[in-house]
Amino acid sequence: MVRRFRPAKLMAAAAGSVLLLCATGTADAASSADRAPAAQVLVAIAYEDADYGGAQLSLYGDRCTNPGRPQHINELPYGWNDQISSIDLVGNSRCAVILHENTHAGGSTKSVYSDVSNLGGWGDRASSVSYSYNL
Ligand SMILES: [Ca+2]
């Protein structure tokens, strides 16, 4: 029996294509439907260029519900060090994104509480990110 694969409801149009890619990649693994759904959500999409241009990096994490428990991505994926120039936050995650100048949350920081189309002096600078509760 053939079951039509339906994409999940999408929170944002921008996130749609990214999530759809992930879903397509696992559509042939029937057993994946039996596994517990991933707790992680799309927190933000980082872009190589200003104005949400160039390559995209999807940043996932747990929903930010606890102000006292930040999450850390100690190293950005290969090719993304000192590359992020704009960032689109997915409001549903309730996370703010903190950019760090160095890996492992080192160096100077810039907190991002809403979409930033041009990080200016913080463009091409972030080497790690954290998520914290966004009021
Ligand atoms: Ca850096």
Residues whose N, C-alpha, C, O or C-beta is under 5 A from the ligand:
A	BS01	CA	D82 H100 E101 N102 R125 A126 S127
